Amino acid sequence: MRIILVSLFCFRFIALPSLLITLITSWILFQAESPLFLVYAIWTKLVTTALLLLLVILFRSSQFYFFNNLGFSNFSILARVSIIDLTIAVSFFTLALIL
């Protein structure tokens, strides 16, 4: 339970821009009505997630000291945040293709 709470707490650093990018790419995927655009949507999401995590590393690195003292490494925190982000993106992309 502690791992999930830490992951969600750290996800809030990138939540707003990440969800905005996911919604925009899902809407374009929905409008395109073509699964071929899914490749571009996934690559867009991967690149923007990497850039957002880079911004967190550069500008919010002092926020990780607390979690490091709890026993979490920076890599594990960023990996869990990216998994949460990509899970949300995959579910939105699936909904855009189904509807």
N, C-alpha and C positions, 0 to 999 in steps of 0.2 A: 504494500500500500504506500509506503514511503517513497518507493521508486517512482510510482505513478504520480504522486503529488509533486515531487521534485521536477519530473519531466514536464508536467503541465505548467508549473510555475515558471520554468525556463522558457516554455513555448510562448509565453505572453510577450517576450522580447520581440518576436517576429510575427506574432499572430495577425495583427491588422494588415500589414502589407502582404503577407502570405495569403490570407483569405481573400483579399482584394484581387490579387493576381490569379488565384484559383477560380474565383467567380467570373472574371473577365475571360479567361481561356475556356472555361466551361460554357459560357454564353456563346462564344465564337464557335466552339465545337457543336453546340446545339443548333446554331444558325447554319453551319456548313452542311449538316446532315450527312457527313461523310466520315467514315472511320479512318480515312487517310490523313485527316488533319490531326488525328490522335498522336501521331509521331511528333509533329511540331509542338503540340500542347505538352506532351511529356518532356521534351527537351527544354521547352521554355520553363517549365516548372522546375526541372533539375538545376538549370543554370541560375534561376532567380533564388532558389533555395540556397545554393552554394554562396551566392553573393550576399544574401541576408545573413547567413551564418558567419561569413567573413566580416561583415559589419559588426556583428555581435562580438566577435573575437577582438576586433580592433577597438571598439568604443565601449563595450560593456564587460571587459575582462575582469574588472574589480568585483563584479557581481558574483563571480564563481568562487571566490575565496571561502564564502560560507559553505558552499556545497562541497568544496574540497576538504574542508574540516569535517564534514559528515561522512567522508569516505568515497565521494564520487569524483572521478577524474573528468577533466574537461572533455576528453574524447567521448566518454560514455554519455555525458549530458548532451553534447551536440549530436551524437548518433541517435539518441532517443528523440530529440527534438525534430530531427530530419525524418525519422520514421513516422512520427505523429503527423507531420506536415504532408508527407507523401501519401499516407493513408487517407487523409482528408481529400487530397487531390484525386486519388484513384476513385474514391466513392463519388465525388462530384462528376468526374469524367464518365463514370459508369451511368450515372443518372442522366447525363446529357445525351449519351448514346442510346439509352433505352427509351427515353421520352422522345 
